[in-house]
Amino acid sequence: MNPDRLQDLIYRGMGRAALQTGQLYDAFRPNGNADPCTPANRYLQLRAAFNATDPRFVRANTYGHPVWYGVFDSAYTLPGDYLVEHETARCFFIASQPPLLPVVTVLAERIVSVFRPAGPTGFGVQAYGGVALARATPLLLAWPASMIEGGNGGGARYAGDLPADVRLTAFTLLLPALPGIVPRVEDLVSDDLGRNFVVSSAELSELGWRLVVRQVAS
Protein backbone atom coordinates (compact mmCIF):
# COMPACT_ATOMS: atom_id res chain seq x y z
CA MET A 1 0.00 0.00 0.00
CA ASN A 2 1.11 3.57 -0.68
CA PRO A 3 2.56 4.92 2.62
CA ASP A 4 0.84 8.29 2.13
CA ARG A 5 -2.50 6.52 1.72
CA LEU A 6 -1.80 4.41 4.80
CA GLN A 7 -0.92 7.49 6.84
CA ASP A 8 -4.15 9.18 5.74
CA LEU A 9 -6.13 6.15 6.88
CA ILE A 10 -4.38 6.31 10.27
CA TYR A 11 -5.28 10.00 10.62
CA ARG A 12 -8.93 9.23 9.86
CA GLY A 13 -9.01 6.23 12.18
CA MET A 14 -7.52 8.18 15.08
CA GLY A 15 -9.99 10.98 14.46
CA ARG A 16 -12.92 8.57 14.56
CA ALA A 17 -11.63 6.96 17.75
CA ALA A 18 -11.31 10.39 19.36
CA LEU A 19 -14.92 11.22 18.44
CA GLN A 20 -16.00 8.26 20.58
CA THR A 21 -13.54 8.53 23.48
CA GLY A 22 -12.07 12.04 23.48
CA GLN A 23 -12.80 15.40 25.05
CA LEU A 24 -13.04 18.72 23.25
CA TYR A 25 -9.70 20.53 22.86
CA ASP A 26 -8.46 23.75 21.31
CA ALA A 27 -5.25 23.58 19.28
CA PHE A 28 -2.78 26.48 19.45
CA ARG A 29 0.28 27.16 17.30
CA PRO A 30 2.89 29.39 19.00
CA ASN A 31 3.67 32.69 17.34
CA GLY A 32 6.47 34.57 19.07
CA ASN A 33 8.08 33.91 22.43
CA ALA A 34 5.20 34.72 24.81
CA ASP A 35 2.02 32.90 25.89
CA PRO A 36 1.55 30.34 23.09
CA CYS A 37 -2.01 29.55 24.21
CA THR A 38 -3.36 33.04 23.68
CA PRO A 39 -6.69 33.12 21.76
CA ALA A 40 -4.96 34.71 18.76
CA ASN A 41 -2.95 31.48 18.28
CA ARG A 42 -5.96 29.15 18.28
CA TYR A 43 -6.41 27.52 14.87
CA LEU A 44 -8.45 24.34 15.40
CA GLN A 45 -10.99 22.63 17.64
CA LEU A 46 -10.91 18.85 17.83
CA ARG A 47 -11.70 15.80 19.91
CA ALA A 48 -8.69 14.16 21.56
CA ALA A 49 -7.94 11.40 24.06
CA PHE A 50 -4.66 10.60 25.78
CA ASN A 51 -3.34 7.36 27.20
CA ALA A 52 -0.35 6.58 29.39
CA THR A 53 1.65 4.90 26.60
CA ASP A 54 -0.95 2.11 26.63
CA PRO A 55 -3.25 2.10 23.56
CA ARG A 56 -5.73 -0.18 25.35
CA PHE A 57 -6.57 2.52 27.94
CA VAL A 58 -6.34 0.00 30.80
CA ARG A 59 -3.95 1.76 33.17
CA ALA A 60 -3.41 5.22 34.56
CA ASN A 61 -0.19 7.20 34.50
CA THR A 62 2.12 7.34 37.52
CA TYR A 63 4.51 9.82 39.13
CA GLY A 64 7.35 11.09 37.01
CA HIS A 65 5.94 10.13 33.60
CA PRO A 66 4.83 13.24 31.67
CA VAL A 67 4.72 11.53 28.24
CA TRP A 68 1.30 10.50 26.86
CA TYR A 69 0.16 9.08 23.52
CA GLY A 70 -2.40 11.24 21.76
CA VAL A 71 -5.44 9.83 19.98
CA PHE A 72 -6.77 12.45 17.56
CA ASP A 73 -6.70 13.35 13.88
CA SER A 74 -3.18 14.77 13.56
CA ALA A 75 -3.44 15.64 9.86
CA TYR A 76 -3.44 19.37 10.68
CA THR A 77 -1.29 19.49 13.82
CA LEU A 78 2.49 19.84 14.08
CA PRO A 79 5.16 19.18 16.71
CA GLY A 80 5.27 22.17 19.04
CA ASP A 81 1.51 22.78 18.93
CA TYR A 82 -0.46 22.91 22.19
CA LEU A 83 -3.78 21.20 22.95
CA VAL A 84 -5.87 22.62 25.79
CA GLU A 85 -8.99 20.84 27.07
CA HIS A 86 -12.15 22.93 27.26
CA GLU A 87 -13.52 21.59 30.54
CA THR A 88 -10.39 21.30 32.70
CA ALA A 89 -7.80 23.44 30.84
CA ARG A 90 -5.45 20.43 30.93
CA CYS A 91 -2.62 21.23 28.53
CA PHE A 92 -0.39 19.06 26.33
CA PHE A 93 2.25 19.93 23.77
CA ILE A 94 2.98 17.72 20.77
CA ALA A 95 6.55 16.45 20.99
CA SER A 96 6.60 14.25 17.90
CA GLN A 97 4.34 12.92 15.14
CA PRO A 98 6.33 9.95 13.73
CA PRO A 99 4.87 8.43 10.55
CA LEU A 100 2.61 5.40 11.11
CA LEU A 101 3.14 5.60 14.89
CA PRO A 102 1.24 7.17 17.81
CA VAL A 103 1.55 10.90 18.42
CA VAL A 104 3.88 11.63 21.34
CA THR A 105 2.65 14.40 23.63
CA VAL A 106 3.80 15.85 26.95
CA LEU A 107 1.52 16.98 29.77
CA ALA A 108 2.45 20.60 30.52
CA GLU A 109 1.46 21.29 34.13
CA ARG A 110 3.69 24.28 34.85
CA ILE A 111 3.99 27.75 33.30
CA VAL A 112 7.61 28.89 33.00
CA SER A 113 9.58 31.88 31.78
CA VAL A 114 13.20 31.66 30.63
CA PHE A 115 15.65 34.57 30.74
CA ARG A 116 19.17 35.14 29.44
CA PRO A 117 21.14 36.93 32.20
CA ALA A 118 23.11 40.03 31.33
CA GLY A 119 26.72 40.32 32.50
CA PRO A 120 28.54 43.42 33.69
CA THR A 121 28.58 46.18 31.09
CA GLY A 122 31.52 48.25 32.30
CA PHE A 123 35.04 48.03 33.70
CA GLY A 124 36.54 48.56 37.12
CA VAL A 125 34.54 48.95 40.33
CA GLN A 126 30.78 48.69 39.79
CA ALA A 127 27.80 48.93 42.09
CA TYR A 128 26.64 45.34 41.64
CA GLY A 129 28.24 42.42 39.84
CA GLY A 130 25.59 39.71 40.20
CA VAL A 131 22.63 38.80 38.02
CA ALA A 132 19.95 41.48 37.76
CA LEU A 133 16.71 39.98 36.46
CA ALA A 134 15.50 43.40 35.36
CA ARG A 135 18.36 43.50 32.82
CA ALA A 136 17.92 39.89 31.66
CA THR A 137 16.69 39.17 28.14
CA PRO A 138 13.40 37.19 28.05
CA LEU A 139 13.64 34.07 25.86
CA LEU A 140 10.23 32.63 26.75
CA LEU A 141 7.39 34.19 28.71
CA ALA A 142 4.40 32.34 30.24
CA TRP A 143 5.20 29.08 28.44
CA PRO A 144 3.46 25.77 29.37
CA ALA A 145 6.04 23.07 30.14
CA SER A 146 6.58 19.85 32.04
CA MET A 147 8.73 20.05 35.16
CA ILE A 148 9.54 16.80 36.98
CA GLU A 149 11.65 16.63 40.15
CA GLY A 150 14.74 14.44 39.99
CA GLY A 151 16.94 15.72 37.18
CA ASN A 152 20.68 15.07 37.42
CA GLY A 153 22.83 17.82 38.83
CA GLY A 154 21.12 18.50 42.13
CA GLY A 155 22.88 20.22 44.96
CA ALA A 156 25.72 18.38 46.67
CA ARG A 157 26.22 17.66 50.36
CA TYR A 158 29.52 18.65 51.92
CA ALA A 159 31.32 17.54 55.04
CA GLY A 160 30.77 20.96 56.61
CA ASP A 161 27.01 20.94 56.15
CA LEU A 162 24.86 21.15 59.27
CA PRO A 163 22.21 18.44 59.87
CA ALA A 164 19.41 20.91 59.13
CA ASP A 165 20.98 22.26 55.92
CA VAL A 166 18.61 21.87 52.96
CA ARG A 167 19.86 20.66 49.61
CA LEU A 168 18.15 22.44 46.70
CA THR A 169 17.29 19.78 44.14
CA ALA A 170 17.19 19.65 40.36
CA PHE A 171 14.26 19.23 37.98
CA THR A 172 13.88 18.04 34.40
CA LEU A 173 12.14 20.68 32.29
CA LEU A 174 10.58 19.58 28.97
CA LEU A 175 9.75 22.10 26.24
CA PRO A 176 8.98 21.78 22.54
CA ALA A 177 11.61 22.75 20.00
CA LEU A 178 11.18 26.45 19.23
CA PRO A 179 12.57 28.14 16.09
CA GLY A 180 15.19 30.72 17.01
CA ILE A 181 15.10 29.88 20.75
CA VAL A 182 18.19 28.08 22.06
CA PRO A 183 18.33 27.72 25.86
CA ARG A 184 21.82 27.31 27.29
CA VAL A 185 23.62 26.69 30.54
CA GLU A 186 23.22 29.49 33.13
CA ASP A 187 19.92 30.75 31.70
CA LEU A 188 17.37 31.58 34.41
CA VAL A 189 13.95 29.98 34.80
CA SER A 190 10.97 31.00 36.93
CA ASP A 191 7.65 29.15 37.24
CA ASP A 192 4.06 29.87 38.21
CA LEU A 193 4.69 28.63 41.78
CA GLY A 194 7.18 31.43 42.40
CA ARG A 195 10.27 29.19 42.26
CA ASN A 196 13.55 30.15 40.59
CA PHE A 197 16.02 27.92 38.78
CA VAL A 198 19.23 28.04 36.77
CA VAL A 199 19.83 25.81 33.74
CA SER A 200 22.67 23.33 34.28
CA SER A 201 22.34 21.40 31.00
CA ALA A 202 20.34 21.73 27.77
CA GLU A 203 19.69 18.89 25.33
CA LEU A 204 17.82 19.20 22.01
CA SER A 205 16.39 16.04 20.40
CA GLU A 206 13.63 15.22 17.95
CA LEU A 207 11.21 15.39 20.89
CA GLY A 208 12.21 18.95 21.81
CA TRP A 209 14.26 20.49 24.62
CA ARG A 210 15.17 18.64 27.82
CA LEU A 211 16.70 21.01 30.37
CA VAL A 212 18.10 20.13 33.75
CA VAL A 213 17.40 23.08 36.02
CA ARG A 214 18.73 23.50 39.56
CA GLN A 215 16.53 25.27 42.07
CA VAL A 216 18.02 28.38 43.66
CA ALA A 217 16.96 30.51 46.60
CA SER A 218 14.40 33.15 45.70
C-alpha positions in Angstrom: 0.0 0.0 0.0 1.1 3.6 -0.7 2.6 4.9 2.6 0.8 8.3 2.1 -2.5 6.5 1.7 -1.8 4.4 4.8 -0.9 7.5 6.8 -4.1 9.2 5.7 -6.1 6.1 6.9 -4.4 6.3 10.3 -5.3 10.0 10.6 -8.9 9.2 9.9 -9.0 6.2 12.2 -7.5 8.2 15.1 -10.0 11.0 14.5 -12.9 8.6 14.6 -11.6 7.0 17.8 -11.3 10.4 19.4 -14.9 11.2 18.4 -16.0 8.3 20.6 -13.5 8.5 23.5 -12.1 12.0 23.5 -12.8 15.4 25.1 -13.0 18.7 23.3 -9.7 20.5 22.9 -8.5 23.8 21.3 -5.2 23.6 19.3 -2.8 26.5 19.5 0.3 27.2 17.3 2.9 29.4 19.0 3.7 32.7 17.3 6.5 34.6 19.1 8.1 33.9 22.4 5.2 34.7 24.8 2.0 32.9 25.9 1.5 30.3 23.1 -2.0 29.5 24.2 -3.4 33.0 23.7 -6.7 33.1 21.8 -5.0 34.7 18.8 -2.9 31.5 18.3 -6.0 29.1 18.3 -6.4 27.5 14.9 -8.4 24.3 15.4 -11.0 22.6 17.6 -10.9 18.8 17.8 -11.7 15.8 19.9 -8.7 14.2 21.6 -7.9 11.4 24.1 -4.7 10.6 25.8 -3.3 7.4 27.2 -0.4 6.6 29.4 1.6 4.9 26.6 -1.0 2.1 26.6 -3.2 2.1 23.6 -5.7 -0.2 25.3 -6.6 2.5 27.9 -6.3 0.0 30.8 -4.0 1.8 33.2 -3.4 5.2 34.6 -0.2 7.2 34.5 2.1 7.3 37.5 4.5 9.8 39.1 7.4 11.1 37.0 5.9 10.1 33.6 4.8 13.2 31.7 4.7 11.5 28.2 1.3 10.5 26.9 0.2 9.1 23.5 -2.4 11.2 21.8 -5.4 9.8 20.0 -6.8 12.5 17.6 -6.7 13.4 13.9 -3.2 14.8 13.6 -3.4 15.6 9.9 -3.4 19.4 10.7 -1.3 19.5 13.8 2.5 19.8 14.1 5.2 19.2 16.7 5.3 22.2 19.0 1.5 22.8 18.9 -0.5 22.9 22.2 -3.8 21.2 22.9 -5.9 22.6 25.8 -9.0 20.8 27.1 -12.2 22.9 27.3 -13.5 21.6 30.5 -10.4 21.3 32.7 -7.8 23.4 30.8 -5.4 20.4 30.9 -2.6 21.2 28.5 -0.4 19.1 26.3 2.2 19.9 23.8 3.0 17.7 20.8 6.5 16.4 21.0 6.6 14.2 17.9 4.3 12.9 15.1 6.3 10.0 13.7 4.9 8.4 10.5 2.6 5.4 11.1 3.1 5.6 14.9 1.2 7.2 17.8 1.5 10.9 18.4 3.9 11.6 21.3 2.7 14.4 23.6 3.8 15.9 27.0 1.5 17.0 29.8 2.4 20.6 30.5 1.5 21.3 34.1 3.7 24.3 34.8 4.0 27.8 33.3 7.6 28.9 33.0 9.6 31.9 31.8 13.2 31.7 30.6 15.7 34.6 30.7 19.2 35.1 29.4 21.1 36.9 32.2 23.1 40.0 31.3 26.7 40.3 32.5 28.5 43.4 33.7 28.6 46.2 31.1 31.5 48.3 32.3 35.0 48.0 33.7 36.5 48.6 37.1 34.5 49.0 40.3 30.8 48.7 39.8 27.8 48.9 42.1 26.6 45.3 41.6 28.2 42.4 39.8 25.6 39.7 40.2 22.6 38.8 38.0 20.0 41.5 37.8 16.7 40.0 36.5 15.5 43.4 35.4 18.4 43.5 32.8 17.9 39.9 31.7 16.7 39.2 28.1 13.4 37.2 28.0 13.6 34.1 25.9 10.2 32.6 26.7 7.4 34.2 28.7 4.4 32.3 30.2 5.2 29.1 28.4 3.5 25.8 29.4 6.0 23.1 30.1 6.6 19.8 32.0 8.7 20.0 35.2 9.5 16.8 37.0 11.7 16.6 40.2 14.7 14.4 40.0 16.9 15.7 37.2 20.7 15.1 37.4 22.8 17.8 38.8 21.1 18.5 42.1 22.9 20.2 45.0 25.7 18.4 46.7 26.2 17.7 50.4 29.5 18.6 51.9 31.3 17.5 55.0 30.8 21.0 56.6 27.0 20.9 56.2 24.9 21.2 59.3 22.2 18.4 59.9 19.4 20.9 59.1 21.0 22.3 55.9 18.6 21.9 53.0 19.9 20.7 49.6 18.2 22.4 46.7 17.3 19.8 44.1 17.2 19.7 40.4 14.3 19.2 38.0 13.9 18.0 34.4 12.1 20.7 32.3 10.6 19.6 29.0 9.8 22.1 26.2 9.0 21.8 22.5 11.6 22.8 20.0 11.2 26.4 19.2 12.6 28.1 16.1 15.2 30.7 17.0 15.1 29.9 20.8 18.2 28.1 22.1 18.3 27.7 25.9 21.8 27.3 27.3 23.6 26.7 30.5 23.2 29.5 33.1 19.9 30.8 31.7 17.4 31.6 34.4 13.9 30.0 34.8 11.0 31.0 36.9 7.7 29.2 37.2 4.1 29.9 38.2 4.7 28.6 41.8 7.2 31.4 42.4 10.3 29.2 42.3 13.6 30.1 40.6 16.0 27.9 38.8 19.2 28.0 36.8 19.8 25.8 33.7 22.7 23.3 34.3 22.3 21.4 31.0 20.3 21.7 27.8 19.7 18.9 25.3 17.8 19.2 22.0 16.4 16.0 20.4 13.6 15.2 18.0 11.2 15.4 20.9 12.2 19.0 21.8 14.3 20.5 24.6 15.2 18.6 27.8 16.7 21.0 30.4 18.1 20.1 33.8 17.4 23.1 36.0 18.7 23.5 39.6 16.5 25.3 42.1 18.0 28.4 43.7 17.0 30.5 46.6 14.4 33.1 45.7 
